[in-house]
Amino acid sequence: MVDKLRNFRQMLIIIIIPILFSCASTQQTFVVIDKTAPSYTLYFGIPKGFPEEKFEELKKEAAKEKEVEIVTWERFSQDPDKYITARIIKNEYSDYQIEKGMTELIKKTGAEGVPIGLTWNGGVAVTRSDYEHAERTYREYQNNPGEYERMRIFDPSRDPVNPGNHFLPLLGNTYAREKLHEHKDATVYIRHGTLSTQRGRYDDAISYFSKAIEIDPRLVEAYKNRGNIYSRMGKYDQAILDYNKALEIDPADAWVYHYRGNAYHKKGNYDQAISNYNKAFEMNPNDILAYNSRGNSYLSMGKYDQAISDFNKAMEINPRDPQAYYNRGRAYYFKKEYDKSWDDIKKVQDLGYKIPSEFLNDLRKASGREK
């Protein structure tokens, strides 16, 4: 999973993951356990419906690896002490039912092609940075246990492999001995809300940010994040209410003005959007995103010259900003200045970005050119 991928793990990715996405069942039949790395153990759930010929290929490859075994789901789930607990060198997360939680995670994520890692200290690894954290802390513990204990992270919101960071967003608080609702630290809920957002679980994210607000009603980050989720969900009025509250608490947060401007833009209220972008500029005159955003509002209002002026300003700040060139190309298109539009589109392509095919087709048709 980290930079030192072994051949067997590469083979797992090549054979298993593409097939898992096509397996509708979440019922696991086998578990692949890779104990190669001393800092973590890797688990792949093999669901019902996995092609027999691919499974035979998998078994042949596993047989070549001393630290890899494949066990039936029944055997694995009935002996968690052997397959899970025994892999923990030093359990630093006794507040969590790691055996049951890991079993459920493997069952839940197996059909999604997601390997689950158990770290040397009883944590849970899902992302690349989680595995890198496990490797780093393992080395620190082996080299100097005393110094490791002194520097160890105890704040769950800052600890990437704390089981709660994965159990709670994916499974709820069933597998936490200390239930999340007993926490009084709002940042814990911010952490879980952010993780839920990253996983596309917006309803869960809103619940977590709302709990953070309940604990600390003046936490700007919670209003800002919840507003962003509402905006993603198309609930712009609710988003604007959260941005309003955030600005009551901190009227100097340029990003909130920008976010509120985006919500007004999506509602089609372009004057209000521009007013908010103007406030963002008062605090950050070099906000390249705000220039692009305000330019798009002008573009939607048919004020093409003002839009072009904003896109030009964005390019002054970053001459290699593909979004500004694309936006200006659209403005020239609406002005029927097709040669200038093509110049900007070519610049975007030279920067290595793709142009939406619908716009390209419209430009070709209007200009009578192919490129």
N, C-alpha and C positions, 0 to 999 in steps of 0.2 A: 504493500500500500504506500509506503514512503519511497524514497529514491532507490533503496536497495531491493527492488522487486526481484523475486526469484522466478525461475522459469515456471515452477508449478503455479505460482500465483498469477502469472501472466496467462497460463493455460486456463486457470479458473475463469478469468475474465473473458477470454476468447470463447470458451465452450459454454459457460454457464449463463452469463448475464444476458446475451441476446435471446437465449431460449426462455429465460425466466420471465421476460417481458411478455411472452406469448402464452405463458401458463396462467390460466385464470384462477386456478385453485390456490388457496392459502393454506391448505392442509399439507403439512410437511411429511415426507416419507423417510428422508435421510438427512443427516447433517455432516458436512465436511468440516473437519477441525484441523486447522493449520497451527502447529505449535513451534514453528521454526524460529520466530523472533522471541528473544527472552523477555522483551518488554511488553508484549501483548500476545493474545491468542485470537486467531481469526476464525469466525464461524460463518459458513454458508448454509442456509437451509435449502434443501432440494425438494420442491413441492411435487405433489401428485400430478402426473401428466408429463413429467420430464421425459424426453425421448430415450428409449431403452438403449439405442446404439450409442448415443452421446454419454449416457451413464456408464456404459461399459468402457468407453474411452477414458472417462474420468477415473474409474477404478484402476485402470492400468497405469495411468500417470501417478495416482496416489500411492500405488504399491512401490513405486521407485523412490518415494520420499519417506525417510525414517520418521520424521516429525509430523507426518500427515496421516490422518485416519478418517474413515467414513463409517459412521455408525447409524443404525436405524433410529428414527425419531422416537420410537417407543423406548429403546434402550437409553437414549440420551436423556429424555424427559424423566425417566424413572431413577436415574442416578446422577443428579446434578452435582453432588459432592465430588464425584470422580471427574466429570467433564467440565465443571465450572469452578467450584470452590477450590479444588486442588491446584488450579492454575494461578491462584492469587498468592503472591509472596508475602504481602503485608496489606491487610484489609484496612483501608483508611475511610471506608464509607459504610460503617456498620448501621447507619440510620436507614439503609435501603435493603430490601429483600433481593439481593443481587441474583440469587439462583432463579427465583421465579420471574424476576424482571427480565433477565437475559433470555430465558426460555420464551417468554412472550414476545420479546423484541425479534428474536430469530424467526418465530412463527409468523409475526406480522410483516416483516420486511423481506422474508425469503423470496416471495413471488415478485418483489420489486427489483430484484437483482442487487440488493444492498447488503454487503458483508457487514457483520457486526463484530467489533473488537472488544475483548475484555482486557483491560490493562493490568500490569503487574501488581498494582495497588488496589484492585477492585473497582476501577472506574470503567466507563463505557466510552468506546471510540467509534465514531461514525465518519467524521470528516478527515481529510488529510492532516489538518492542523492538530486534530486530536491525537493521531498516531505519532506525529512529530513531538507533541508534548509528552506522550508516554515514553518515547525513546530518550528524550532529554532528561526527564525526571528519574528514569531508571539508572542512567549513567551517573547522575548526581548522587543518588542514594547509594550506589555501589562504591563510588569514589570516596564519599565522606558522609556517612549517615547522620552524624551530628549536625553538620552544616545544612544538610537537606532538611532536617526537622526544623531548624531555625528559620529557613527561608520558605518553608512549605506554605502553599496558598490555602487559607481556611475559608475564604469568602466564596460561597457557591456561585455567585454571579460572575466571578473572575476565574473560576476553575473549569476549563473546557471539558474535562472528563468526569466531572461530578455526575453520578448516575441520574440525578434529578433533571439535569439539563437535557436528557434524552428520554427518560422514563415519563416525565410529566407531560411534555408536548405530544408524545406518541401514544402513551398508555393511560394518561391521567395519573392521579396520585395514589392509585391502588397499591403500588409496590414501594411506597415510601413509608417507613415506620413512623417518621415524623411528618405528618400531613402538611401539604403546602399551605393550607388555610391557617395554620398556626404561626406562620412566619409573620413578623412585624416589620420586616425590612422591605420597603417598596422596590428596591433595586432588584430583588429576587424575581419579582413579577415582571419587571422591565426585561430582565434576561430571558425569561420564558416567553414573554410576548414577542421578543425579537426572534427567538428560535422558531416560534410558531409562524411568524411572518415569513421567514426564510423558507419554510416548508409549505407555504401556501395555505396554511390553516388559519384563515382570517377570523373566523368566529372565535376560535380559541385565543388568538392574539388579542382581540377586543376584550375578552373576559379578563385576561391577565393585565392589560393596561388599565382596565376599569378598576381592578382590585388594587393596583398601585395607586390610583387616584383616591380610592377609598382610604388608604393608609396615609397618603400624603397629598392632600387636595391642592397643593401649590407646586407639584412636580411638573414642570414645563415639559420635560421629555415624554411623560406619559400622555399628555394631551396632544402633543405634536405627533407622536407615533400612532395614537389611536385615530387622529385626524387623517393621517396618511393612509391608514387601512380603510377607513370609510371612503376616502377618495378613490382608492383602487377598486372598491366595490361599487362605485358609481353613486354613493350616498353623499353627494356634495354638500347638501345643506347641513348634515350632521358633521361633516368634516369642517365646514366653516365655523360651526359652533365651537368645536374643539380648538381651532386656531384662534378664535376670538378669546377664549379663556386663557390660552397660552400667552397671548399678547397682553392681556390684563395683568398677568403675573410678571412678564418680562417684555415690555414694549420695545426693547432694543434688539430683539432676535430677528435678524434679517431673513433667515431661512423660513421662519413662520410666515412672514409677509409674502415670500416667494411661493410657498405652498398654498397659501390662501388665494394668491393670484391665479395659480394653476386651477384651483377649484372653481373660481369664478369664470375662468376661461372655458372650462369644460361645460359650465352651465350656459355658456353663450353670453355671459355678461362681461363683455370685453372692456367697457369703460372701468368697471370695478377691478378687473384684472390688471389693467394698466396702472391704476392708482396704487395697487399693492406692489407691483414691480417697482414703481417710482420710490415707494418707501424703502424697499430693499436696497435701491441704489444709494439712498441717503446714508445708509450704514456701510455699504460695500460697493463703491463706485466701479470696481473691476469684476463684478459678478457676471461672468460670461454666460452662465445659464440664464440669468435674468434678461440679458440682452436678447438671447434667442427666444425666450418666452414672450417678452414684450413685443418683439418683432413679429412673432406668430399671431399675437392678438391684433396688431395693426394689419397684418396680412388678411386675417379673417374679416376685418372691417373694410377691406378694399383700399386701405391707405398704404399703397405699395412703396412709395418713396420713403415714408417714415419707417416702414419695415426694413427696407434696404439699408437705411442709415443705421438701424440697430444691428443688423447682421454685419455691416462693415465694422462697427465698433467691436463686436465679438471677435472678428478676424484680427483687429489691431492688437487685442489682448493675446490671442493665440492664432497665429497665421496658419496653423495646421488643424484647425477645428473643422472636421467634416460636416458637422451639423449646421454650422453657419453657412458654409458653401451650398449645402443642399437647400437650406431655407431661402437663401438669396436666389438660387436657381429657380425655385418655385415662384418667387416674387417676379423675376424677369419673365417667366412663362406667362403669368397673369397679365403682365404689361405688354405681352406679345413681342418682347425683345428676345426672340428665340436664340439668336447667336450667342448672346450673353448668357442665356440660360444653359446652353450646351457647354460653354466655357466652364461654368461652375460645376456642372455635372461631371465633366471630365476631371476636374480637380478632385472631386470626391472619389472618383474611381482610382485616380492616381495615388490617393492616400490609402487605398486598399479597402474601401467600403463599397457595399452594393447599393444600388439605387432601386427603390421599389418598382417592380415591373409595370404596375399600373401607370405610374407617373411617366416612366420611359415611353410607354406606348402612346400616351397622350401627347408628349412632346414630339415624338416622331411624326405623329399624324398632323399636328398643328404646324410643324416647321417644314415638313416635306423632306426631312433629313433622317438618316439612320443613326448618325452619331456626330 
